[in-house]
Structure formats: structure tokens, C-alpha cells
Amino acid sequence: MLTIGQLAAYAGVTARTVRHYHQIGLLPEPERDDSGYRRYGAKAVVSLIKIRTLANAGVPLSQVGPLLEAEPAAFADALQRIDRDLRDEIDRLETSRKQIAQLTTGDTLALPSDVLHYLDRLREIGASERMIDGEREGWILVAARWPDQIPEVMAGKLAQLDDPHHVRLYRLLSEIIDSDPVDDRLLEEAADIMANLAEQAFAAGELNFEEMAQDEVAVGLLDGLLLESDPRAGRMLELMRERGWVGWTRLERLDAPCQR
């Protein structure tokens, strides 16, 4: 007869594991002998080895007990089901590994490849890293809300970067974000460009991404992110209002510009 330590060592587990199996009813707990110790026979060793083998194979402990008592055909069917579950879990873990491998820079976190390409293009035209940081956080919100719309939206955003006015705007905004204090003339020039671009988009019927413009929660989050990221955004909103526009994520035209 074996002590609990000897049993555990023979089966290749720990005494703590044996006690756990007792607690959950997988391994019957023997009576104690006159000296107060549990003593285990050969059947207990065989049972423990079977339990250990199934557990090491990935069988959930909740299913080990029924398997030990199953007929051969039922045992085989159950193992096939468990094998399918394990394959599904392996596929999920492989997907997770691929996603982790892609997270080589902060840009890739929670962003699709279309947005990453756009951020790279911003770098190419001279946008600063602080500017790109703000863009990245905004696009995380957009991609989470409208993942299926991202390819179409990004195609439009990339096309804008072929326009020298948009390029100048991004460079100006980068300079504004990186400056402390900022020259108000830079803010004025940026507001002029934004207002002119808004007028062109309004005339072409392309002012806002329609679904985004109708989503009050998303508009509030994106505008809030802007104001939280840089307090000078409030000044930009004032300058845009002077030029006849309100909002940021959802630009809206005023009937008449405010007096400067």
C-alpha cells in the first residue's frame, strides 16, 4: 500500500493534485489507517494514471469522470468530440499568435491594414508622429464602429493625400501640435484651408461620411477625443465657426459665418 506521496510520485503528479482530485470526486478517497494516513492500492494508481493521461491530453476535468466509466464506443465518440474542441481551440490560438506577431509597432494595435497604410502615407507627406498618434486613436474608434466601411473610407482618405491643400493642412496641423506656444497665424491658415475644403466637399455632396454623421455617440466620442488630446482644438473650432462651420467629426454649415 502506498502513501499519498508515493502514489503521486508513481503517477507523475503532485500530492496536491491528488487531493484536488479527491475534492472534485475524480479519485475516491480511501479510509485512513490506524496511524491516520491514507493508503492507496494498485487500483488507485491505475485510476490516477488514467486521469493524468486524459488531463494531459487536454480533456477537461469535468469530462474525465464520465469517460472513465464509459463503454468503449462511447469513450471513442467522446474523445472525437473533445478532439474537435481542441482543434477549434488550436485554431483560435494560432489566430491569436498571428495577431500578436503583427503587433510589431503601436500602429497595428486594433487597426486594420487599410488604416495602417494610411498612417504610413501621412508619414510620407511629412505629418509628425504626434499628429499620427492622434489620427491612430481616432481611427481605432472608427474601425471598431464601422469595420466593414473602412476600405471605402480609407480609399477616399488616401485620395485626399494627392491634393496639395490636404497635404499642406496635415503639415500645418503637425506644426501646430508640435509647437508650444503655437503661433495663432498657423491656426488661422489651417482654419482657412479646412473651411475651403469643407466648401468644396459641401458643393460636391461629399461633406460627411453618412453613417458616422448620423451616429451621435460616435460623433461625441471622436470630437471628445480631439478636445482631450490637444486643448488648442477648441481654438480651431472657434476659428471654423468664424468661417461658417461648426463641428469637427460632423461638419455643418452655418447659415451665415460669425463675425471675426
NULONU-205425 format. One record per residue (C-alpha): x, y, z. Coordinates in nm, 3 decimals. Example, Ala and Ser with C-alpha at 12.3 -4.5 7.8 and 13.67 -1.06 7.14 Angstrom:
BEGIN
REC, 1.230, -0.450, 0.780
REC, 1.367, -0.106, 0.714
! end
This chain:
BEGIN
REC, 0.000, 0.000, 0.000
REC, 0.122, 0.349, -0.088
REC, 0.112, 0.680, 0.092
REC, -0.028, 0.981, -0.093
REC, 0.324, 1.100, -0.167
REC, 0.427, 0.763, -0.308
REC, 0.109, 0.745, -0.516
REC, 0.167, 1.091, -0.658
REC, 0.530, 1.018, -0.741
REC, 0.443, 0.689, -0.914
REC, 0.176, 0.855, -1.131
REC, 0.387, 1.163, -1.205
REC, 0.170, 1.420, -1.031
REC, 0.186, 1.610, -0.703
REC, 0.021, 1.524, -0.374
REC, -0.171, 1.849, -0.405
REC, -0.312, 1.729, -0.737
REC, -0.423, 1.403, -0.579
REC, -0.603, 1.595, -0.303
REC, -0.771, 1.812, -0.567
REC, -0.894, 1.502, -0.749
REC, -1.035, 1.379, -0.418
REC, -1.217, 1.709, -0.365
REC, -1.384, 1.710, -0.707
REC, -1.475, 1.343, -0.688
REC, -1.247, 1.212, -0.963
REC, -1.041, 0.984, -0.741
REC, -1.207, 0.805, -0.447
REC, -1.053, 0.896, -0.115
REC, -0.952, 0.585, 0.085
REC, -1.011, 0.538, 0.453
REC, -0.724, 0.629, 0.683
REC, -0.531, 0.354, 0.857
REC, -0.475, 0.324, 1.232
REC, -0.191, 0.575, 1.214
REC, -0.413, 0.832, 1.040
REC, -0.262, 0.804, 0.693
REC, -0.439, 0.733, 0.367
REC, -0.319, 0.418, 0.195
REC, -0.360, 0.353, -0.175
REC, -0.365, 0.024, -0.362
REC, -0.290, -0.070, -0.722
REC, -0.636, 0.026, -0.850
REC, -0.590, 0.379, -0.719
REC, -0.259, 0.400, -0.906
REC, -0.422, 0.281, -1.230
REC, -0.711, 0.525, -1.189
REC, -0.477, 0.815, -1.120
REC, -0.264, 0.735, -1.424
REC, -0.577, 0.728, -1.642
REC, -0.692, 1.062, -1.500
REC, -0.348, 1.215, -1.552
REC, -0.330, 1.085, -1.910
REC, -0.669, 1.228, -2.004
REC, -0.599, 1.560, -1.831
REC, -0.260, 1.594, -2.001
REC, -0.429, 1.525, -2.335
REC, -0.645, 1.831, -2.280
REC, -0.964, 1.662, -2.164
REC, -1.149, 1.895, -1.923
REC, -1.159, 1.751, -1.572
REC, -1.538, 1.780, -1.576
REC, -1.543, 1.522, -1.857
REC, -1.277, 1.287, -1.722
REC, -1.508, 1.111, -1.474
REC, -1.774, 1.011, -1.730
REC, -1.501, 0.896, -1.970
REC, -1.351, 0.665, -1.710
REC, -1.688, 0.492, -1.674
REC, -1.784, 0.493, -2.044
REC, -1.814, 0.189, -2.267
REC, -1.550, 0.165, -2.544
REC, -1.780, 0.302, -2.818
REC, -1.900, 0.591, -2.604
REC, -1.542, 0.656, -2.494
REC, -1.428, 0.681, -2.858
REC, -1.717, 0.914, -2.951
REC, -1.645, 1.139, -2.656
REC, -1.277, 1.161, -2.744
REC, -1.365, 1.257, -3.100
REC, -1.581, 1.541, -2.970
REC, -1.304, 1.654, -2.740
REC, -1.057, 1.634, -3.027
REC, -1.279, 1.862, -3.237
REC, -1.299, 2.109, -2.950
REC, -0.922, 2.101, -2.912
REC, -0.872, 2.162, -3.285
REC, -1.103, 2.462, -3.265
REC, -0.907, 2.592, -2.967
REC, -0.579, 2.538, -3.152
REC, -0.713, 2.735, -3.449
REC, -0.815, 3.016, -3.214
REC, -0.473, 3.019, -3.051
REC, -0.297, 3.016, -3.389
REC, -0.504, 3.316, -3.493
REC, -0.408, 3.488, -3.168
REC, -0.040, 3.413, -3.231
REC, -0.061, 3.564, -3.579
REC, -0.229, 3.874, -3.441
REC, 0.036, 3.909, -3.172
REC, 0.310, 3.866, -3.432
REC, 0.158, 4.152, -3.630
REC, 0.174, 4.386, -3.331
REC, 0.531, 4.487, -3.407
REC, 0.454, 4.856, -3.354
REC, 0.191, 5.052, -3.171
REC, 0.026, 5.137, -3.504
REC, -0.101, 4.784, -3.554
REC, -0.297, 4.764, -3.230
REC, -0.672, 4.742, -3.305
REC, -0.633, 4.876, -3.659
REC, -0.693, 4.712, -3.999
REC, -0.427, 4.717, -4.270
REC, -0.608, 4.989, -4.470
REC, -0.567, 5.233, -4.183
REC, -0.203, 5.132, -4.129
REC, -0.133, 5.211, -4.494
REC, -0.299, 5.550, -4.450
REC, -0.086, 5.628, -4.143
REC, 0.225, 5.536, -4.340
REC, 0.118, 5.776, -4.616
REC, 0.078, 6.051, -4.357
REC, 0.439, 5.994, -4.255
REC, 0.544, 6.013, -4.619
REC, 0.384, 6.355, -4.666
REC, 0.556, 6.490, -4.354
REC, 0.298, 6.452, -4.077
REC, 0.455, 6.442, -3.731
REC, 0.438, 6.139, -3.502
REC, 0.223, 6.332, -3.254
REC, -0.018, 6.409, -3.536
REC, -0.022, 6.044, -3.638
REC, -0.080, 5.938, -3.276
REC, -0.400, 6.142, -3.273
REC, -0.509, 6.002, -3.609
REC, -0.440, 5.648, -3.488
REC, -0.660, 5.683, -3.182
REC, -0.942, 5.834, -3.385
REC, -0.932, 5.555, -3.641
REC, -0.939, 5.294, -3.364
REC, -1.279, 5.435, -3.267
REC, -1.397, 5.444, -3.629
REC, -1.274, 5.094, -3.715
REC, -1.440, 4.946, -3.407
REC, -1.774, 5.104, -3.500
REC, -1.774, 5.054, -3.880
REC, -1.524, 4.778, -3.966
REC, -1.693, 4.695, -4.296
REC, -1.678, 5.057, -4.413
REC, -1.306, 5.104, -4.354
REC, -1.182, 5.006, -4.705
REC, -1.417, 5.255, -4.873
REC, -1.344, 5.534, -4.625
REC, -0.968, 5.479, -4.643
REC, -0.974, 5.487, -5.023
REC, -1.123, 5.835, -5.001
REC, -0.876, 5.948, -4.735
REC, -0.581, 5.824, -4.940
REC, -0.711, 6.006, -5.246
REC, -0.717, 6.328, -5.043
REC, -0.343, 6.297, -4.983
REC, -0.285, 6.351, -5.355
REC, -0.430, 6.701, -5.311
REC, -0.170, 6.966, -5.214
REC, -0.423, 7.152, -4.998
REC, -0.481, 6.845, -4.781
REC, -0.106, 6.785, -4.762
REC, -0.050, 7.145, -4.651
REC, -0.326, 7.108, -4.392
REC, -0.170, 6.798, -4.237
REC, 0.170, 6.963, -4.226
REC, 0.021, 7.271, -4.063
REC, -0.167, 7.066, -3.805
REC, 0.154, 6.875, -3.731
REC, 0.339, 7.201, -3.675
REC, 0.058, 7.327, -3.451
REC, 0.054, 7.010, -3.242
REC, 0.433, 7.013, -3.204
REC, 0.452, 7.385, -3.113
REC, 0.425, 7.528, -2.763
REC, 0.316, 7.801, -2.764
REC, 0.159, 7.797, -3.108
REC, 0.156, 8.093, -3.345
REC, -0.209, 8.189, -3.396
REC, -0.131, 8.259, -3.761
REC, -0.079, 7.885, -3.811
REC, -0.423, 7.819, -3.663
REC, -0.573, 8.085, -3.890
REC, -0.415, 7.934, -4.200
REC, -0.526, 7.583, -4.102
REC, -0.881, 7.706, -4.045
REC, -0.882, 7.880, -4.384
REC, -0.777, 7.560, -4.560
REC, -1.028, 7.350, -4.368
REC, -1.311, 7.590, -4.446
REC, -1.222, 7.595, -4.817
REC, -1.204, 7.216, -4.829
REC, -1.538, 7.195, -4.647
REC, -1.695, 7.430, -4.904
REC, -1.568, 7.210, -5.188
REC, -1.694, 6.893, -5.022
REC, -2.029, 7.056, -4.947
REC, -2.070, 7.160, -5.309
REC, -1.987, 6.806, -5.424
REC, -2.222, 6.646, -5.172
REC, -1.929, 6.468, -5.004
REC, -1.904, 6.658, -4.678
REC, -1.952, 6.380, -4.423
REC, -1.933, 6.003, -4.403
REC, -2.309, 5.950, -4.388
REC, -2.329, 5.671, -4.129
REC, -2.083, 5.843, -3.899
REC, -2.264, 6.175, -3.926
REC, -2.585, 6.014, -3.800
REC, -2.425, 5.836, -3.505
REC, -2.442, 6.078, -3.212
REC, -2.238, 5.853, -2.982
REC, -1.953, 5.815, -3.231
REC, -1.953, 6.186, -3.316
REC, -1.939, 6.271, -2.947
REC, -1.654, 6.028, -2.883
REC, -1.446, 6.147, -3.178
REC, -1.499, 6.515, -3.100
REC, -1.424, 6.446, -2.734
REC, -1.103, 6.265, -2.828
REC, -0.991, 6.570, -3.025
REC, -1.052, 6.809, -2.736
REC, -0.892, 6.575, -2.482
REC, -0.584, 6.525, -2.699
REC, -0.499, 6.893, -2.752
REC, -0.661, 7.195, -2.582
REC, -0.581, 7.406, -2.890
REC, -0.851, 7.215, -3.073
REC, -1.101, 7.442, -2.902
REC, -0.940, 7.742, -3.071
REC, -0.963, 7.566, -3.408
REC, -1.334, 7.510, -3.354
REC, -1.377, 7.881, -3.279
REC, -1.194, 7.976, -3.598
REC, -1.403, 7.735, -3.803
REC, -1.721, 7.885, -3.659
REC, -1.598, 8.229, -3.766
REC, -1.571, 8.087, -4.116
REC, -1.923, 7.947, -4.113
REC, -1.868, 7.589, -3.996
REC, -1.942, 7.404, -3.673
REC, -1.831, 7.063, -3.557
REC, -1.530, 6.852, -3.639
REC, -1.624, 6.492, -3.700
REC, -1.957, 6.609, -3.842
REC, -1.907, 6.944, -4.011
REC, -2.220, 7.152, -4.050
REC, -2.256, 7.475, -4.239
REC, -2.395, 7.780, -4.062
REC, -2.643, 8.000, -4.245
REC, -2.403, 8.291, -4.205
REC, -2.044, 8.298, -4.079
REC, -1.983, 8.455, -3.739
REC, -1.823, 8.799, -3.739
REC, -1.448, 8.793, -3.678
! end
